[in-house]
Amino acid sequence: MSTTLRRFTLSFPQKLIREPILHNLSVKFGLLFNISKANVSDDHGYLELSLEGDHESLERALKYLGDIGVTITEK
């Protein structure tokens, strides 16, 4: 199975700041991640990162992120 590397910007609201979002992407979907930039405050979270994994897992992970309220922009 081939892997894909894609780059994203994730923005998330205050209610998700304490959630283990990246841990969940790794454990639930088997993805590897690399954070290139992050800014997390008490009000808001912002991450620039790359995600690596098989196509199906990446698509399921993006759906999961959208479902929990993360705004996703592919770079």
mmJSON file of the N, C-alpha and C atoms, coordinates in Angstrom:
{"data_MODEL":{"atom_site":{
"group_PDB":["ATOM","ATOM","ATOM","ATOM","ATOM","ATOM","ATOM","ATOM","ATOM","ATOM","ATOM","ATOM","ATOM","ATOM","ATOM","ATOM","ATOM","ATOM","ATOM","ATOM","ATOM","ATOM","ATOM","ATOM","ATOM","ATOM","ATOM","ATOM","ATOM","ATOM","ATOM","ATOM","ATOM","ATOM","ATOM","ATOM","ATOM","ATOM","ATOM","ATOM","ATOM","ATOM","ATOM","ATOM","ATOM","ATOM","ATOM","ATOM","ATOM","ATOM","ATOM","ATOM","ATOM","ATOM","ATOM","ATOM","ATOM","ATOM","ATOM","ATOM","ATOM","ATOM","ATOM","ATOM","ATOM","ATOM","ATOM","ATOM","ATOM","ATOM","ATOM","ATOM","ATOM","ATOM","ATOM","ATOM","ATOM","ATOM","ATOM","ATOM","ATOM","ATOM","ATOM","ATOM","ATOM","ATOM","ATOM","ATOM","ATOM","ATOM","ATOM","ATOM","ATOM","ATOM","ATOM","ATOM","ATOM","ATOM","ATOM","ATOM","ATOM","ATOM","ATOM","ATOM","ATOM","ATOM","ATOM","ATOM","ATOM","ATOM","ATOM","ATOM","ATOM","ATOM","ATOM","ATOM","ATOM","ATOM","ATOM","ATOM","ATOM","ATOM","ATOM","ATOM","ATOM","ATOM","ATOM","ATOM","ATOM","ATOM","ATOM","ATOM","ATOM","ATOM","ATOM","ATOM","ATOM","ATOM","ATOM","ATOM","ATOM","ATOM","ATOM","ATOM","ATOM","ATOM","ATOM","ATOM","ATOM","ATOM","ATOM","ATOM","ATOM","ATOM","ATOM","ATOM","ATOM","ATOM","ATOM","ATOM","ATOM","ATOM","ATOM","ATOM","ATOM","ATOM","ATOM","ATOM","ATOM","ATOM","ATOM","ATOM","ATOM","ATOM","ATOM","ATOM","ATOM","ATOM","ATOM","ATOM","ATOM","ATOM","ATOM","ATOM","ATOM","ATOM","ATOM","ATOM","ATOM","ATOM","ATOM","ATOM","ATOM","ATOM","ATOM","ATOM","ATOM","ATOM","ATOM","ATOM","ATOM","ATOM","ATOM","ATOM","ATOM","ATOM","ATOM","ATOM","ATOM","ATOM","ATOM","ATOM","ATOM","ATOM","ATOM","ATOM","ATOM","ATOM","ATOM","ATOM","ATOM","ATOM","ATOM","ATOM","ATOM"],
"id":[1,2,3,4,5,6,7,8,9,10,11,12,13,14,15,16,17,18,19,20,21,22,23,24,25,26,27,28,29,30,31,32,33,34,35,36,37,38,39,40,41,42,43,44,45,46,47,48,49,50,51,52,53,54,55,56,57,58,59,60,61,62,63,64,65,66,67,68,69,70,71,72,73,74,75,76,77,78,79,80,81,82,83,84,85,86,87,88,89,90,91,92,93,94,95,96,97,98,99,100,101,102,103,104,105,106,107,108,109,110,111,112,113,114,115,116,117,118,119,120,121,122,123,124,125,126,127,128,129,130,131,132,133,134,135,136,137,138,139,140,141,142,143,144,145,146,147,148,149,150,151,152,153,154,155,156,157,158,159,160,161,162,163,164,165,166,167,168,169,170,171,172,173,174,175,176,177,178,179,180,181,182,183,184,185,186,187,188,189,190,191,192,193,194,195,196,197,198,199,200,201,202,203,204,205,206,207,208,209,210,211,212,213,214,215,216,217,218,219,220,221,222,223,224,225],
"type_symbol":["N","C","C","N","C","C","N","C","C","N","C","C","N","C","C","N","C","C","N","C","C","N","C","C","N","C","C","N","C","C","N","C","C","N","C","C","N","C","C","N","C","C","N","C","C","N","C","C","N","C","C","N","C","C","N","C","C","N","C","C","N","C","C","N","C","C","N","C","C","N","C","C","N","C","C","N","C","C","N","C","C","N","C","C","N","C","C","N","C","C","N","C","C","N","C","C","N","C","C","N","C","C","N","C","C","N","C","C","N","C","C","N","C","C","N","C","C","N","C","C","N","C","C","N","C","C","N","C","C","N","C","C","N","C","C","N","C","C","N","C","C","N","C","C","N","C","C","N","C","C","N","C","C","N","C","C","N","C","C","N","C","C","N","C","C","N","C","C","N","C","C","N","C","C","N","C","C","N","C","C","N","C","C","N","C","C","N","C","C","N","C","C","N","C","C","N","C","C","N","C","C","N","C","C","N","C","C","N","C","C","N","C","C","N","C","C","N","C","C","N","C","C","N","C","C"],
"label_atom_id":["N","CA","C","N","CA","C","N","CA","C","N","CA","C","N","CA","C","N","CA","C","N","CA","C","N","CA","C","N","CA","C","N","CA","C","N","CA","C","N","CA","C","N","CA","C","N","CA","C","N","CA","C","N","CA","C","N","CA","C","N","CA","C","N","CA","C","N","CA","C","N","CA","C","N","CA","C","N","CA","C","N","CA","C","N","CA","C","N","CA","C","N","CA","C","N","CA","C","N","CA","C","N","CA","C","N","CA","C","N","CA","C","N","CA","C","N","CA","C","N","CA","C","N","CA","C","N","CA","C","N","CA","C","N","CA","C","N","CA","C","N","CA","C","N","CA","C","N","CA","C","N","CA","C","N","CA","C","N","CA","C","N","CA","C","N","CA","C","N","CA","C","N","CA","C","N","CA","C","N","CA","C","N","CA","C","N","CA","C","N","CA","C","N","CA","C","N","CA","C","N","CA","C","N","CA","C","N","CA","C","N","CA","C","N","CA","C","N","CA","C","N","CA","C","N","CA","C","N","CA","C","N","CA","C","N","CA","C","N","CA","C","N","CA","C","N","CA","C","N","CA","C","N","CA","C","N","CA","C","N","CA","C"],
"label_alt_id":[null,null,null,null,null,null,null,null,null,null,null,null,null,null,null,null,null,null,null,null,null,null,null,null,null,null,null,null,null,null,null,null,null,null,null,null,null,null,null,null,null,null,null,null,null,null,null,null,null,null,null,null,null,null,null,null,null,null,null,null,null,null,null,null,null,null,null,null,null,null,null,null,null,null,null,null,null,null,null,null,null,null,null,null,null,null,null,null,null,null,null,null,null,null,null,null,null,null,null,null,null,null,null,null,null,null,null,null,null,null,null,null,null,null,null,null,null,null,null,null,null,null,null,null,null,null,null,null,null,null,null,null,null,null,null,null,null,null,null,null,null,null,null,null,null,null,null,null,null,null,null,null,null,null,null,null,null,null,null,null,null,null,null,null,null,null,null,null,null,null,null,null,null,null,null,null,null,null,null,null,null,null,null,null,null,null,null,null,null,null,null,null,null,null,null,null,null,null,null,null,null,null,null,null,null,null,null,null,null,null,null,null,null,null,null,null,null,null,null,null,null,null,null,null,null],
"label_comp_id":["MET","MET","MET","SER","SER","SER","THR","THR","THR","THR","THR","THR","LEU","LEU","LEU","ARG","ARG","ARG","ARG","ARG","ARG","PHE","PHE","PHE","THR","THR","THR","LEU","LEU","LEU","SER","SER","SER","PHE","PHE","PHE","PRO","PRO","PRO","GLN","GLN","GLN","LYS","LYS","LYS","LEU","LEU","LEU","ILE","ILE","ILE","ARG","ARG","ARG","GLU","GLU","GLU","PRO","PRO","PRO","ILE","ILE","ILE","LEU","LEU","LEU","HIS","HIS","HIS","ASN","ASN","ASN","LEU","LEU","LEU","SER","SER","SER","VAL","VAL","VAL","LYS","LYS","LYS","PHE","PHE","PHE","GLY","GLY","GLY","LEU","LEU","LEU","LEU","LEU","LEU","PHE","PHE","PHE","ASN","ASN","ASN","ILE","ILE","ILE","SER","SER","SER","LYS","LYS","LYS","ALA","ALA","ALA","ASN","ASN","ASN","VAL","VAL","VAL","SER","SER","SER","ASP","ASP","ASP","ASP","ASP","ASP","HIS","HIS","HIS","GLY","GLY","GLY","TYR","TYR","TYR","LEU","LEU","LEU","GLU","GLU","GLU","LEU","LEU","LEU","SER","SER","SER","LEU","LEU","LEU","GLU","GLU","GLU","GLY","GLY","GLY","ASP","ASP","ASP","HIS","HIS","HIS","GLU","GLU","GLU","SER","SER","SER","LEU","LEU","LEU","GLU","GLU","GLU","ARG","ARG","ARG","ALA","ALA","ALA","LEU","LEU","LEU","LYS","LYS","LYS","TYR","TYR","TYR","LEU","LEU","LEU","GLY","GLY","GLY","ASP","ASP","ASP","ILE","ILE","ILE","GLY","GLY","GLY","VAL","VAL","VAL","THR","THR","THR","ILE","ILE","ILE","THR","THR","THR","GLU","GLU","GLU","LYS","LYS","LYS"],
"label_asym_id":["A","A","A","A","A","A","A","A","A","A","A","A","A","A","A","A","A","A","A","A","A","A","A","A","A","A","A","A","A","A","A","A","A","A","A","A","A","A","A","A","A","A","A","A","A","A","A","A","A","A","A","A","A","A","A","A","A","A","A","A","A","A","A","A","A","A","A","A","A","A","A","A","A","A","A","A","A","A","A","A","A","A","A","A","A","A","A","A","A","A","A","A","A","A","A","A","A","A","A","A","A","A","A","A","A","A","A","A","A","A","A","A","A","A","A","A","A","A","A","A","A","A","A","A","A","A","A","A","A","A","A","A","A","A","A","A","A","A","A","A","A","A","A","A","A","A","A","A","A","A","A","A","A","A","A","A","A","A","A","A","A","A","A","A","A","A","A","A","A","A","A","A","A","A","A","A","A","A","A","A","A","A","A","A","A","A","A","A","A","A","A","A","A","A","A","A","A","A","A","A","A","A","A","A","A","A","A","A","A","A","A","A","A","A","A","A","A","A","A","A","A","A","A","A","A"],
"label_entity_id":["1","1","1","1","1","1","1","1","1","1","1","1","1","1","1","1","1","1","1","1","1","1","1","1","1","1","1","1","1","1","1","1","1","1","1","1","1","1","1","1","1","1","1","1","1","1","1","1","1","1","1","1","1","1","1","1","1","1","1","1","1","1","1","1","1","1","1","1","1","1","1","1","1","1","1","1","1","1","1","1","1","1","1","1","1","1","1","1","1","1","1","1","1","1","1","1","1","1","1","1","1","1","1","1","1","1","1","1","1","1","1","1","1","1","1","1","1","1","1","1","1","1","1","1","1","1","1","1","1","1","1","1","1","1","1","1","1","1","1","1","1","1","1","1","1","1","1","1","1","1","1","1","1","1","1","1","1","1","1","1","1","1","1","1","1","1","1","1","1","1","1","1","1","1","1","1","1","1","1","1","1","1","1","1","1","1","1","1","1","1","1","1","1","1","1","1","1","1","1","1","1","1","1","1","1","1","1","1","1","1","1","1","1","1","1","1","1","1","1","1","1","1","1","1","1"],
"label_seq_id":[1,1,1,2,2,2,3,3,3,4,4,4,5,5,5,6,6,6,7,7,7,8,8,8,9,9,9,10,10,10,11,11,11,12,12,12,13,13,13,14,14,14,15,15,15,16,16,16,17,17,17,18,18,18,19,19,19,20,20,20,21,21,21,22,22,22,23,23,23,24,24,24,25,25,25,26,26,26,27,27,27,28,28,28,29,29,29,30,30,30,31,31,31,32,32,32,33,33,33,34,34,34,35,35,35,36,36,36,37,37,37,38,38,38,39,39,39,40,40,40,41,41,41,42,42,42,43,43,43,44,44,44,45,45,45,46,46,46,47,47,47,48,48,48,49,49,49,50,50,50,51,51,51,52,52,52,53,53,53,54,54,54,55,55,55,56,56,56,57,57,57,58,58,58,59,59,59,60,60,60,61,61,61,62,62,62,63,63,63,64,64,64,65,65,65,66,66,66,67,67,67,68,68,68,69,69,69,70,70,70,71,71,71,72,72,72,73,73,73,74,74,74,75,75,75],
"pdbx_PDB_ins_code":[null,null,null,null,null,null,null,null,null,null,null,null,null,null,null,null,null,null,null,null,null,null,null,null,null,null,null,null,null,null,null,null,null,null,null,null,null,null,null,null,null,null,null,null,null,null,null,null,null,null,null,null,null,null,null,null,null,null,null,null,null,null,null,null,null,null,null,null,null,null,null,null,null,null,null,null,null,null,null,null,null,null,null,null,null,null,null,null,null,null,null,null,null,null,null,null,null,null,null,null,null,null,null,null,null,null,null,null,null,null,null,null,null,null,null,null,null,null,null,null,null,null,null,null,null,null,null,null,null,null,null,null,null,null,null,null,null,null,null,null,null,null,null,null,null,null,null,null,null,null,null,null,null,null,null,null,null,null,null,null,null,null,null,null,null,null,null,null,null,null,null,null,null,null,null,null,null,null,null,null,null,null,null,null,null,null,null,null,null,null,null,null,null,null,null,null,null,null,null,null,null,null,null,null,null,null,null,null,null,null,null,null,null,null,null,null,null,null,null,null,null,null,null,null,null],
"Cartn_x":[0.842,0.0,0.893,0.646,1.473,0.952,1.88,1.498,1.517,0.75,0.622,1.01,1.68,2.031,1.276,0.5,-0.27,-0.063,-0.133,0.082,-1.222,-1.419,-2.665,-2.425,-3.407,-3.545,-4.811,-4.699,-5.849,-6.111,-7.348,-7.756,-8.898,-8.802,-9.838,-10.218,-11.471,-12.011,-11.561,-11.881,-11.496,-11.909,-13.081,-13.568,-12.687,-11.848,-11.001,-9.544,-9.185,-7.787,-7.208,-7.967,-7.463,-7.672,-8.237,-8.464,-7.181,-6.92,-5.706,-5.9,-6.083,-6.433,-5.36,-4.105,-3.053,-2.826,-2.923,-2.832,-3.917,-5.121,-6.232,-5.972,-5.396,-5.091,-4.089,-3.142,-2.132,-2.705,-3.431,-3.935,-5.134,-6.115,-7.345,-7.161,-6.266,-6.158,-4.776,-3.844,-2.515,-1.69,-1.934,-1.222,0.014,1.006,2.169,1.961,2.429,2.281,3.586,3.774,4.924,4.432,4.583,4.127,5.214,4.874,5.846,5.64,4.409,4.12,2.892,2.903,1.746,1.594,0.333,0.015,-1.275,-1.142,-2.301,-2.404,-3.576,-3.829,-5.027,-5.471,-6.648,-7.925,-7.887,-9.081,-9.155,-8.005,-7.993,-6.724,-6.795,-5.623,-5.389,-4.127,-3.741,-2.518,-2.567,-1.443,-1.193,0.071,0.474,1.216,0.787,1.404,1.271,2.06,1.904,1.381,0.558,0.017,0.428,0.847,1.274,0.557,0.033,-0.659,-1.295,-2.019,-2.681,-3.874,-4.253,-5.293,-6.599,-7.058,-8.325,-8.262,-7.17,-7.018,-6.983,-6.292,-6.261,-7.653,-8.417,-9.768,-10.667,-10.565,-11.367,-10.953,-9.66,-9.167,-9.669,-9.685,-10.182,-11.665,-12.41,-13.832,-13.993,-13.216,-13.237,-12.95,-11.911,-11.563,-12.71,-13.289,-14.42,-15.61,-15.855,-16.993,-16.857,-15.624,-15.447,-15.304,-15.267,-15.25,-13.937,-13.012,-11.737,-11.91,-11.385,-11.382,-10.081,-10.212,-9.064,-8.838,-7.593,-7.212,-6.007,-6.12,-4.959,-4.036,-2.746,-1.73,-1.151],
"Cartn_y":[-1.173,0.0,1.244,2.168,3.37,4.435,5.27,6.351,7.677,8.586,9.92,10.93,11.983,13.082,14.315,14.915,16.113,17.141,18.421,19.516,20.273,20.644,21.286,22.399,23.278,24.228,23.826,23.66,23.326,24.478,24.858,25.909,25.348,25.523,24.941,25.868,25.763,26.663,26.272,27.144,26.984,25.627,25.137,23.885,22.685,22.796,21.674,21.797,22.896,23.136,22.03,21.505,20.475,19.042,18.919,17.589,17.067,15.774,15.204,14.928,15.977,15.843,15.079,15.472,14.814,13.386,13.163,11.803,10.93,11.452,10.703,10.395,11.337,11.079,9.939,9.902,8.854,7.502,7.456,6.19,5.667,6.523,6.068,5.791,6.543,6.457,6.012,5.799,5.322,6.325,7.612,8.647,9.116,9.524,10.2,11.688,12.504,13.945,14.64,15.804,16.646,18.082,18.706,20.083,21.036,21.942,22.933,24.287,24.54,25.801,25.592,26.199,26.085,27.364,27.696,28.819,28.445,28.163,27.765,28.705,29.314,30.207,29.673,30.414,30.006,30.071,30.829,31.051,30.224,29.856,29.333,28.52,27.574,26.803,26.879,26.923,26.991,26.109,25.207,24.324,24.281,24.307,23.965,22.65,21.647,20.335,19.526,18.468,17.49,16.206,15.512,14.224,13.193,12.029,10.971,9.68,9.024,7.764,7.34,6.24,5.809,6.727,6.776,7.71,7.576,6.352,6.136,6.639,6.353,6.818,8.335,8.969,10.434,11.007,10.443,10.945,10.751,9.609,9.375,10.337,10.614,11.543,12.961,13.375,14.711,14.837,13.791,13.798,13.919,13.15,13.201,14.629,15.248,16.613,17.581,17.493,18.356,18.12,16.856,16.506,17.058,17.176,17.688,19.207,19.864,21.323,21.972,21.192,21.743,22.275,23.485,24.045,23.613,23.023,22.427,23.146,23.539,24.099,23.323,22.775,22.059,23.068,22.883,23.816,23.294],
"Cartn_z":[0.0,0.0,0.0,-0.906,-0.983,-0.021,0.399,1.304,0.547,1.07,0.502,1.563,1.147,2.039,1.566,2.467,2.145,3.247,2.87,3.816,4.054,5.314,5.708,6.714,6.788,7.877,8.62,9.924,10.761,11.712,11.813,12.728,13.562,14.877,15.715,16.863,17.279,18.305,19.714,20.637,22.042,22.613,22.269,22.848,22.498,21.46,21.044,21.474,22.136,22.48,23.355,24.266,25.182,24.665,23.466,22.888,22.231,22.312,21.699,20.204,19.437,18.023,17.239,17.367,16.597,17.07,18.351,18.884,18.252,18.178,17.577,16.103,15.372,13.967,13.83,14.731,14.7,15.106,16.208,16.742,15.95,15.697,15.035,13.549,12.901,11.452,10.971,11.88,11.509,10.726,10.94,10.203,10.955,10.195,10.747,10.535,11.47,11.309,11.625,11.015,11.272,11.333,12.48,12.682,12.206,11.298,10.844,11.517,11.983,12.667,13.533,14.718,15.607,16.417,16.675,17.537,18.269,19.538,20.335,21.524,21.662,22.796,23.569,24.543,25.308,24.472,23.374,22.559,21.282,20.732,19.373,19.134,18.216,17.828,16.334,15.936,14.537,14.342,13.373,13.076,11.581,11.205,9.852,9.988,9.24,9.384,8.119,8.067,6.999,7.625,6.871,7.286,6.248,6.727,5.827,6.175,5.15,5.332,4.027,4.05,2.817,2.537,1.286,0.821,1.61,1.806,2.505,3.946,4.627,6.016,6.097,5.148,5.123,4.93,4.018,3.768,4.992,5.654,6.86,7.967,8.082,9.102,8.84,7.577,7.243,7.559,7.307,7.666,9.179,9.93,11.394,11.873,11.32,11.735,11.457,10.282,9.945,10.857,11.167,12.025,13.443,13.941,15.308,15.352,14.183,14.159,13.781,13.228,12.774,11.359,11.103,9.76,9.086,7.897,7.21,5.889,5.638,4.354,3.86,2.657,2.102,1.461,1.689,1.152,-0.14],
"occupancy":[1.0,1.0,1.0,1.0,1.0,1.0,1.0,1.0,1.0,1.0,1.0,1.0,1.0,1.0,1.0,1.0,1.0,1.0,1.0,1.0,1.0,1.0,1.0,1.0,1.0,1.0,1.0,1.0,1.0,1.0,1.0,1.0,1.0,1.0,1.0,1.0,1.0,1.0,1.0,1.0,1.0,1.0,1.0,1.0,1.0,1.0,1.0,1.0,1.0,1.0,1.0,1.0,1.0,1.0,1.0,1.0,1.0,1.0,1.0,1.0,1.0,1.0,1.0,1.0,1.0,1.0,1.0,1.0,1.0,1.0,1.0,1.0,1.0,1.0,1.0,1.0,1.0,1.0,1.0,1.0,1.0,1.0,1.0,1.0,1.0,1.0,1.0,1.0,1.0,1.0,1.0,1.0,1.0,1.0,1.0,1.0,1.0,1.0,1.0,1.0,1.0,1.0,1.0,1.0,1.0,1.0,1.0,1.0,1.0,1.0,1.0,1.0,1.0,1.0,1.0,1.0,1.0,1.0,1.0,1.0,1.0,1.0,1.0,1.0,1.0,1.0,1.0,1.0,1.0,1.0,1.0,1.0,1.0,1.0,1.0,1.0,1.0,1.0,1.0,1.0,1.0,1.0,1.0,1.0,1.0,1.0,1.0,1.0,1.0,1.0,1.0,1.0,1.0,1.0,1.0,1.0,1.0,1.0,1.0,1.0,1.0,1.0,1.0,1.0,1.0,1.0,1.0,1.0,1.0,1.0,1.0,1.0,1.0,1.0,1.0,1.0,1.0,1.0,1.0,1.0,1.0,1.0,1.0,1.0,1.0,1.0,1.0,1.0,1.0,1.0,1.0,1.0,1.0,1.0,1.0,1.0,1.0,1.0,1.0,1.0,1.0,1.0,1.0,1.0,1.0,1.0,1.0,1.0,1.0,1.0,1.0,1.0,1.0,1.0,1.0,1.0,1.0,1.0,1.0,1.0,1.0,1.0,1.0,1.0,1.0],
"B_iso_or_equiv":[0.0,0.0,0.0,0.0,0.0,0.0,0.0,0.0,0.0,0.0,0.0,0.0,0.0,0.0,0.0,0.0,0.0,0.0,0.0,0.0,0.0,0.0,0.0,0.0,0.0,0.0,0.0,0.0,0.0,0.0,0.0,0.0,0.0,0.0,0.0,0.0,0.0,0.0,0.0,0.0,0.0,0.0,0.0,0.0,0.0,0.0,0.0,0.0,0.0,0.0,0.0,0.0,0.0,0.0,0.0,0.0,0.0,0.0,0.0,0.0,0.0,0.0,0.0,0.0,0.0,0.0,0.0,0.0,0.0,0.0,0.0,0.0,0.0,0.0,0.0,0.0,0.0,0.0,0.0,0.0,0.0,0.0,0.0,0.0,0.0,0.0,0.0,0.0,0.0,0.0,0.0,0.0,0.0,0.0,0.0,0.0,0.0,0.0,0.0,0.0,0.0,0.0,0.0,0.0,0.0,0.0,0.0,0.0,0.0,0.0,0.0,0.0,0.0,0.0,0.0,0.0,0.0,0.0,0.0,0.0,0.0,0.0,0.0,0.0,0.0,0.0,0.0,0.0,0.0,0.0,0.0,0.0,0.0,0.0,0.0,0.0,0.0,0.0,0.0,0.0,0.0,0.0,0.0,0.0,0.0,0.0,0.0,0.0,0.0,0.0,0.0,0.0,0.0,0.0,0.0,0.0,0.0,0.0,0.0,0.0,0.0,0.0,0.0,0.0,0.0,0.0,0.0,0.0,0.0,0.0,0.0,0.0,0.0,0.0,0.0,0.0,0.0,0.0,0.0,0.0,0.0,0.0,0.0,0.0,0.0,0.0,0.0,0.0,0.0,0.0,0.0,0.0,0.0,0.0,0.0,0.0,0.0,0.0,0.0,0.0,0.0,0.0,0.0,0.0,0.0,0.0,0.0,0.0,0.0,0.0,0.0,0.0,0.0,0.0,0.0,0.0,0.0,0.0,0.0,0.0,0.0,0.0,0.0,0.0,0.0],
"pdbx_formal_charge":[null,null,null,null,null,null,null,null,null,null,null,null,null,null,null,null,null,null,null,null,null,null,null,null,null,null,null,null,null,null,null,null,null,null,null,null,null,null,null,null,null,null,null,null,null,null,null,null,null,null,null,null,null,null,null,null,null,null,null,null,null,null,null,null,null,null,null,null,null,null,null,null,null,null,null,null,null,null,null,null,null,null,null,null,null,null,null,null,null,null,null,null,null,null,null,null,null,null,null,null,null,null,null,null,null,null,null,null,null,null,null,null,null,null,null,null,null,null,null,null,null,null,null,null,null,null,null,null,null,null,null,null,null,null,null,null,null,null,null,null,null,null,null,null,null,null,null,null,null,null,null,null,null,null,null,null,null,null,null,null,null,null,null,null,null,null,null,null,null,null,null,null,null,null,null,null,null,null,null,null,null,null,null,null,null,null,null,null,null,null,null,null,null,null,null,null,null,null,null,null,null,null,null,null,null,null,null,null,null,null,null,null,null,null,null,null,null,null,null,null,null,null,null,null,null],
"auth_seq_id":[1,1,1,2,2,2,3,3,3,4,4,4,5,5,5,6,6,6,7,7,7,8,8,8,9,9,9,10,10,10,11,11,11,12,12,12,13,13,13,14,14,14,15,15,15,16,16,16,17,17,17,18,18,18,19,19,19,20,20,20,21,21,21,22,22,22,23,23,23,24,24,24,25,25,25,26,26,26,27,27,27,28,28,28,29,29,29,30,30,30,31,31,31,32,32,32,33,33,33,34,34,34,35,35,35,36,36,36,37,37,37,38,38,38,39,39,39,40,40,40,41,41,41,42,42,42,43,43,43,44,44,44,45,45,45,46,46,46,47,47,47,48,48,48,49,49,49,50,50,50,51,51,51,52,52,52,53,53,53,54,54,54,55,55,55,56,56,56,57,57,57,58,58,58,59,59,59,60,60,60,61,61,61,62,62,62,63,63,63,64,64,64,65,65,65,66,66,66,67,67,67,68,68,68,69,69,69,70,70,70,71,71,71,72,72,72,73,73,73,74,74,74,75,75,75],
"auth_comp_id":["MET","MET","MET","SER","SER","SER","THR","THR","THR","THR","THR","THR","LEU","LEU","LEU","ARG","ARG","ARG","ARG","ARG","ARG","PHE","PHE","PHE","THR","THR","THR","LEU","LEU","LEU","SER","SER","SER","PHE","PHE","PHE","PRO","PRO","PRO","GLN","GLN","GLN","LYS","LYS","LYS","LEU","LEU","LEU","ILE","ILE","ILE","ARG","ARG","ARG","GLU","GLU","GLU","PRO","PRO","PRO","ILE","ILE","ILE","LEU","LEU","LEU","HIS","HIS","HIS","ASN","ASN","ASN","LEU","LEU","LEU","SER","SER","SER","VAL","VAL","VAL","LYS","LYS","LYS","PHE","PHE","PHE","GLY","GLY","GLY","LEU","LEU","LEU","LEU","LEU","LEU","PHE","PHE","PHE","ASN","ASN","ASN","ILE","ILE","ILE","SER","SER","SER","LYS","LYS","LYS","ALA","ALA","ALA","ASN","ASN","ASN","VAL","VAL","VAL","SER","SER","SER","ASP","ASP","ASP","ASP","ASP","ASP","HIS","HIS","HIS","GLY","GLY","GLY","TYR","TYR","TYR","LEU","LEU","LEU","GLU","GLU","GLU","LEU","LEU","LEU","SER","SER","SER","LEU","LEU","LEU","GLU","GLU","GLU","GLY","GLY","GLY","ASP","ASP","ASP","HIS","HIS","HIS","GLU","GLU","GLU","SER","SER","SER","LEU","LEU","LEU","GLU","GLU","GLU","ARG","ARG","ARG","ALA","ALA","ALA","LEU","LEU","LEU","LYS","LYS","LYS","TYR","TYR","TYR","LEU","LEU","LEU","GLY","GLY","GLY","ASP","ASP","ASP","ILE","ILE","ILE","GLY","GLY","GLY","VAL","VAL","VAL","THR","THR","THR","ILE","ILE","ILE","THR","THR","THR","GLU","GLU","GLU","LYS","LYS","LYS"],
"auth_asym_id":["A","A","A","A","A","A","A","A","A","A","A","A","A","A","A","A","A","A","A","A","A","A","A","A","A","A","A","A","A","A","A","A","A","A","A","A","A","A","A","A","A","A","A","A","A","A","A","A","A","A","A","A","A","A","A","A","A","A","A","A","A","A","A","A","A","A","A","A","A","A","A","A","A","A","A","A","A","A","A","A","A","A","A","A","A","A","A","A","A","A","A","A","A","A","A","A","A","A","A","A","A","A","A","A","A","A","A","A","A","A","A","A","A","A","A","A","A","A","A","A","A","A","A","A","A","A","A","A","A","A","A","A","A","A","A","A","A","A","A","A","A","A","A","A","A","A","A","A","A","A","A","A","A","A","A","A","A","A","A","A","A","A","A","A","A","A","A","A","A","A","A","A","A","A","A","A","A","A","A","A","A","A","A","A","A","A","A","A","A","A","A","A","A","A","A","A","A","A","A","A","A","A","A","A","A","A","A","A","A","A","A","A","A","A","A","A","A","A","A","A","A","A","A","A","A"],
"auth_atom_id":["N","CA","C","N","CA","C","N","CA","C","N","CA","C","N","CA","C","N","CA","C","N","CA","C","N","CA","C","N","CA","C","N","CA","C","N","CA","C","N","CA","C","N","CA","C","N","CA","C","N","CA","C","N","CA","C","N","CA","C","N","CA","C","N","CA","C","N","CA","C","N","CA","C","N","CA","C","N","CA","C","N","CA","C","N","CA","C","N","CA","C","N","CA","C","N","CA","C","N","CA","C","N","CA","C","N","CA","C","N","CA","C","N","CA","C","N","CA","C","N","CA","C","N","CA","C","N","CA","C","N","CA","C","N","CA","C","N","CA","C","N","CA","C","N","CA","C","N","CA","C","N","CA","C","N","CA","C","N","CA","C","N","CA","C","N","CA","C","N","CA","C","N","CA","C","N","CA","C","N","CA","C","N","CA","C","N","CA","C","N","CA","C","N","CA","C","N","CA","C","N","CA","C","N","CA","C","N","CA","C","N","CA","C","N","CA","C","N","CA","C","N","CA","C","N","CA","C","N","CA","C","N","CA","C","N","CA","C","N","CA","C","N","CA","C","N","CA","C","N","CA","C","N","CA","C","N","CA","C","N","CA","C"],
"pdbx_PDB_model_num":[1,1,1,1,1,1,1,1,1,1,1,1,1,1,1,1,1,1,1,1,1,1,1,1,1,1,1,1,1,1,1,1,1,1,1,1,1,1,1,1,1,1,1,1,1,1,1,1,1,1,1,1,1,1,1,1,1,1,1,1,1,1,1,1,1,1,1,1,1,1,1,1,1,1,1,1,1,1,1,1,1,1,1,1,1,1,1,1,1,1,1,1,1,1,1,1,1,1,1,1,1,1,1,1,1,1,1,1,1,1,1,1,1,1,1,1,1,1,1,1,1,1,1,1,1,1,1,1,1,1,1,1,1,1,1,1,1,1,1,1,1,1,1,1,1,1,1,1,1,1,1,1,1,1,1,1,1,1,1,1,1,1,1,1,1,1,1,1,1,1,1,1,1,1,1,1,1,1,1,1,1,1,1,1,1,1,1,1,1,1,1,1,1,1,1,1,1,1,1,1,1,1,1,1,1,1,1,1,1,1,1,1,1,1,1,1,1,1,1,1,1,1,1,1,1]
}}}
